[in-house]
Amino acid sequence: MKFLFRFILISFLFFNIWFKEAISSNWKEMQSEHFTVYYVGDDKFAKEVLSAAEKYYQHIAFDIGYPRYSEFWTWDKRAKIYIYPTKNDFLKATSQPQWSEGMANYSDKTIISYAWSKGFIESLLPHEMAHLIFRDFVGFKGEIPLWLDEGVAQWAEVAKRQHIKELIKKFFNDDALLSLNDLTKLDIRNLKDQNRVYIRPTRTKEGGSGVLFISLEQLISTYYLQSASLVGFLIERYGSSDFAAFCRQLRDGKSLDEAIRAVYGIHFENIEELETIWRKYISEK
């Protein structure tokens, strides 16, 4: 589960980010249709990032059914990717903790990392891009559950999808999943006590009620695993168009159950029924 946990923490650093260093004359610039990469030094990594970003952009927008329109993320609306020459430069400029490999800012569509950052192109770049695209779509005013936002970002890491499916099956068989009601109410950004044992409600394979006793790391990992699985289930089972319609309902002020009923009502009508269908889906895989 550590592969999920490492990049998850980065997502909590999105808000009110401000650079301590201005772009100076030694920074170079490289552009594609939807992105501008700012970098120092060798062109190779910047070219790889730019090429990968364009591919991820197309895949992510297609997956979540994002309606693309004229000049979306083009010209002066391009997303920005800043690549510092070394990890020390990145940490010094952004005041991030030592474990951080990158960060992103919702408000100005900016992603920041450093040259040859481990896993940046394969994992962190699509993860953070998915956050930016999703929030560009739904905004910040609707009743958007955190699991939906984070699930979209986790699902964008295509290389991990099969492993996510294998892990969720194991967690299901071990009766180690959070209830979806609890998942929806839980704000893991406020959980900080590493030494505490967390007691959370669950549902057993047989449909009965149960209780989980888990550490903070286990809770966070379980939360993100379930979020990714739920988003993947909704997209794969019912399609990107319905997923986009569901997100629009939330964006426009509908409650979670109202949005579910409006889009998926012929299949399930609320979060409890979604959990039943999702669990059946897992058990049959």
C-alpha positions as CSV (number, residue, x, y, z in Angstrom):
1,M,0.0,0.0,0.0
2,K,3.0,2.4,0.3
3,F,2.9,3.2,-3.3
4,L,-0.5,4.8,-2.8
5,F,0.4,6.6,0.4
6,R,3.6,8.3,-0.8
7,F,1.9,10.6,-3.3
8,I,-1.3,10.9,-1.4
9,L,0.3,13.3,1.1
10,I,1.3,15.6,-1.6
11,S,-2.3,16.3,-2.5
12,F,-2.9,18.0,0.9
13,L,-0.4,20.8,0.0
14,F,-2.5,22.3,-2.8
15,F,-3.9,25.4,-1.1
16,N,-2.5,28.9,-0.9
17,I,0.9,28.0,-2.4
18,W,3.2,30.9,-3.1
19,F,6.6,30.7,-4.7
20,K,9.5,32.1,-2.7
21,E,11.6,32.4,-5.9
22,A,10.5,34.4,-9.0
23,I,11.3,33.0,-12.4
24,S,14.7,34.4,-13.2
25,S,16.5,34.9,-16.5
26,N,18.2,31.5,-16.4
27,W,14.9,29.7,-16.6
28,K,14.0,28.3,-20.0
29,E,10.5,27.8,-21.4
30,M,9.0,25.0,-23.5
31,Q,5.4,24.9,-24.7
32,S,2.9,22.5,-26.2
33,E,-0.8,23.0,-27.0
34,H,-2.0,22.8,-23.3
35,F,1.2,23.2,-21.2
36,T,4.1,25.5,-20.6
37,V,7.2,23.9,-18.9
38,Y,9.6,26.2,-17.1
39,Y,13.0,24.5,-16.4
40,V,16.7,25.1,-15.8
41,G,19.5,23.1,-17.5
42,D,19.1,20.1,-19.8
43,D,16.1,20.0,-22.2
44,K,15.6,16.2,-22.1
45,F,13.5,15.9,-19.0
46,A,11.4,18.9,-19.9
47,K,10.6,17.4,-23.3
48,E,9.6,14.1,-21.7
49,V,7.4,15.9,-19.2
50,L,5.7,18.0,-21.9
51,S,5.1,14.9,-24.1
52,A,3.7,12.9,-21.2
53,A,1.5,15.8,-20.0
54,E,-0.3,16.1,-23.4
55,K,-1.0,12.3,-23.4
56,Y,-2.3,12.3,-19.8
57,Y,-4.4,15.4,-20.6
58,Q,-6.3,13.5,-23.3
59,H,-6.7,10.3,-21.3
60,I,-7.9,12.0,-18.1
61,A,-10.4,14.3,-19.9
62,F,-11.8,11.3,-21.7
63,D,-12.0,9.1,-18.6
64,I,-14.0,11.6,-16.6
65,G,-16.1,12.8,-19.5
66,Y,-14.9,16.4,-19.2
67,P,-16.5,18.5,-22.0
68,R,-13.7,20.1,-23.8
69,Y,-14.4,23.4,-25.5
70,S,-12.6,26.0,-27.7
71,E,-9.3,27.2,-26.2
72,F,-9.6,25.1,-23.1
73,W,-6.1,25.1,-21.4
74,T,-4.6,26.8,-24.5
75,W,-2.8,30.1,-25.2
76,D,-2.5,32.1,-22.0
77,K,-4.7,29.5,-20.2
78,R,-2.1,26.8,-20.5
79,A,-1.3,24.8,-17.3
80,K,2.2,25.5,-16.0
81,I,4.8,23.0,-14.9
82,Y,7.9,24.2,-13.0
83,I,10.9,21.9,-12.9
84,Y,13.7,22.9,-10.5
85,P,17.2,21.6,-11.4
86,T,17.6,19.6,-8.2
87,K,15.6,18.3,-5.2
88,N,17.4,20.7,-2.9
89,D,16.4,23.6,-5.1
90,F,12.8,22.4,-5.2
91,L,12.7,22.0,-1.4
92,K,14.3,25.4,-0.8
93,A,11.9,27.2,-3.1
94,T,8.7,25.6,-1.9
95,S,9.5,24.8,1.8
96,Q,8.1,21.3,1.3
97,P,9.0,18.4,3.6
98,Q,11.9,16.2,2.7
99,W,9.8,13.3,1.4
100,S,7.9,15.5,-1.1
101,E,8.5,14.9,-4.8
102,G,6.2,17.6,-6.1
103,M,3.2,19.8,-5.4
104,A,0.3,21.5,-7.2
105,N,-1.9,24.6,-7.0
106,Y,-5.6,24.4,-7.9
107,S,-6.0,28.2,-8.4
108,D,-3.5,28.8,-11.2
109,K,-3.2,25.3,-12.7
110,T,0.4,24.9,-11.6
111,I,2.5,21.7,-10.9
112,I,6.0,21.9,-9.4
113,S,8.7,19.3,-9.1
114,Y,12.4,18.9,-10.0
115,A,14.4,17.2,-12.8
116,W,14.4,13.4,-12.7
117,S,12.1,13.3,-9.7
118,K,11.4,9.6,-8.9
119,G,8.0,8.6,-10.2
120,F,7.1,12.1,-11.4
121,I,6.2,11.3,-15.0
122,E,4.6,7.9,-14.2
123,S,2.7,8.7,-11.1
124,L,2.8,12.3,-9.7
125,L,2.2,14.1,-13.0
126,P,-1.0,12.3,-14.0
127,H,-2.2,12.3,-10.4
128,E,-1.8,16.1,-10.0
129,M,-3.1,16.8,-13.5
130,A,-6.3,14.8,-12.7
131,H,-6.8,17.0,-9.6
132,L,-6.5,20.2,-11.7
133,I,-8.7,18.9,-14.5
134,F,-11.4,17.6,-12.1
135,R,-11.5,20.9,-10.1
136,D,-11.6,22.9,-13.4
137,F,-14.7,20.9,-14.2
138,V,-16.6,20.9,-10.9
139,G,-15.2,24.0,-9.1
140,F,-15.2,24.4,-5.3
141,K,-18.8,25.3,-4.5
142,G,-20.7,22.0,-4.8
143,E,-20.9,19.2,-2.3
144,I,-18.0,17.3,-3.7
145,P,-16.9,14.4,-1.5
146,L,-13.2,14.2,-0.9
147,W,-13.2,10.6,-2.0
148,L,-14.4,11.6,-5.4
149,D,-11.6,14.1,-5.9
150,E,-8.9,11.8,-4.7
151,G,-10.3,8.8,-6.4
152,V,-10.2,10.6,-9.8
153,A,-6.5,11.5,-9.1
154,Q,-5.6,7.9,-8.1
155,W,-7.4,6.4,-11.1
156,A,-5.5,8.6,-13.4
157,E,-2.3,6.6,-12.5
158,V,-3.1,4.0,-15.1
159,A,-0.1,1.8,-14.3
160,K,-1.5,1.2,-10.8
161,R,-5.1,0.2,-11.8
162,Q,-4.6,-3.5,-11.9
163,H,-2.8,-3.4,-8.5
164,I,-5.7,-1.3,-7.1
165,K,-8.2,-4.0,-8.3
166,E,-6.1,-6.8,-6.7
167,L,-5.8,-4.9,-3.4
168,I,-9.5,-4.0,-3.2
169,K,-10.4,-7.6,-3.7
170,K,-8.0,-8.6,-0.8
171,F,-9.5,-5.9,1.5
172,F,-13.0,-7.1,0.6
173,N,-12.1,-10.7,1.4
174,D,-10.5,-9.6,4.7
175,D,-13.5,-7.5,5.7
176,A,-11.2,-4.5,5.9
177,L,-13.1,-1.9,4.0
178,L,-14.6,1.3,5.4
179,S,-18.4,1.8,5.0
180,L,-19.2,4.3,2.2
181,N,-21.1,6.4,4.6
182,D,-18.0,6.7,6.7
183,L,-15.8,7.2,3.7
184,T,-18.0,10.2,2.6
185,K,-18.1,11.8,6.1
186,L,-14.4,11.3,6.8
187,D,-12.0,14.2,6.2
188,I,-8.6,12.5,6.4
189,R,-6.8,15.9,6.1
190,N,-7.8,16.5,9.8
191,L,-6.3,13.2,11.0
192,K,-2.8,13.7,12.4
193,D,-2.3,11.4,15.5
194,Q,0.2,8.8,14.3
195,N,-0.1,6.8,17.6
196,R,-3.8,6.6,17.8
197,V,-5.8,3.4,17.0
198,Y,-8.8,4.5,14.8
199,I,-12.1,2.8,15.2
200,R,-14.2,2.9,12.0
201,P,-17.4,1.2,10.9
202,T,-17.4,-1.4,8.2
203,R,-19.7,-3.9,6.5
204,T,-18.8,-7.6,6.3
205,K,-18.9,-9.7,3.2
206,E,-22.2,-11.2,4.5
207,G,-23.7,-7.7,4.8
208,G,-23.5,-7.4,8.5
209,S,-22.1,-4.5,10.6
210,G,-18.6,-4.5,11.8
211,V,-15.8,-2.4,13.3
212,L,-12.2,-1.8,12.1
213,F,-9.3,-1.0,14.5
214,I,-6.6,0.5,12.3
215,S,-3.6,2.8,12.5
216,L,-3.5,6.2,10.8
217,E,-1.4,5.0,7.9
218,Q,-3.7,2.0,7.4
219,L,-6.8,4.3,7.5
220,I,-5.3,6.7,4.9
221,S,-4.2,3.9,2.6
222,T,-7.6,2.2,2.9
223,Y,-9.4,5.5,2.2
224,Y,-7.4,6.2,-1.0
225,L,-7.7,2.6,-2.2
226,Q,-11.5,2.6,-1.9
227,S,-11.7,6.1,-3.5
228,A,-9.8,4.9,-6.5
229,S,-11.8,1.7,-6.7
230,L,-15.1,3.5,-6.5
231,V,-14.2,6.0,-9.3
232,G,-12.9,3.2,-11.5
233,F,-16.1,1.2,-10.9
234,L,-18.4,4.1,-11.8
235,I,-16.4,4.8,-15.0
236,E,-15.9,1.2,-16.1
237,R,-19.4,0.0,-15.3
238,Y,-21.5,3.0,-16.3
239,G,-19.3,5.0,-18.6
240,S,-17.6,8.4,-18.7
241,S,-20.7,10.3,-19.8
242,D,-22.7,9.2,-16.8
243,F,-19.7,10.0,-14.5
244,A,-19.5,13.5,-16.0
245,A,-23.3,14.0,-15.5
246,F,-22.9,12.8,-11.8
247,C,-20.1,15.3,-11.3
248,R,-22.1,18.1,-12.8
249,Q,-25.0,17.4,-10.5
250,L,-22.7,17.8,-7.5
251,R,-21.2,20.9,-9.1
252,D,-24.6,22.4,-9.5
253,G,-25.5,22.0,-5.8
254,K,-27.2,18.6,-5.5
255,S,-26.5,16.5,-2.5
256,L,-24.6,13.2,-3.0
257,D,-27.7,11.1,-2.8
258,E,-29.6,13.5,-5.1
259,A,-26.8,13.3,-7.7
260,I,-26.7,9.5,-7.4
261,R,-30.5,9.3,-7.9
262,A,-30.5,11.7,-10.8
263,V,-27.8,9.9,-12.8
264,Y,-27.7,6.3,-11.6
265,G,-31.2,5.9,-10.3
266,I,-32.1,2.9,-12.4
267,H,-29.2,1.1,-10.8
268,F,-29.0,2.5,-7.3
269,E,-30.5,5.5,-5.5
270,N,-28.2,6.4,-2.6
271,I,-24.8,5.8,-1.1
272,E,-25.9,2.7,0.7
273,E,-27.2,1.1,-2.5
274,L,-24.1,2.2,-4.3
275,E,-22.0,0.3,-1.7
276,T,-24.1,-2.9,-2.2
277,I,-23.6,-2.8,-6.0
278,W,-19.9,-1.9,-5.7
279,R,-19.2,-4.7,-3.2
280,K,-21.0,-7.2,-5.5
281,Y,-18.8,-5.9,-8.4
282,I,-15.6,-6.5,-6.3
283,S,-16.7,-10.0,-5.2
284,E,-17.3,-11.1,-8.8
285,K,-13.9,-9.9,-10.1
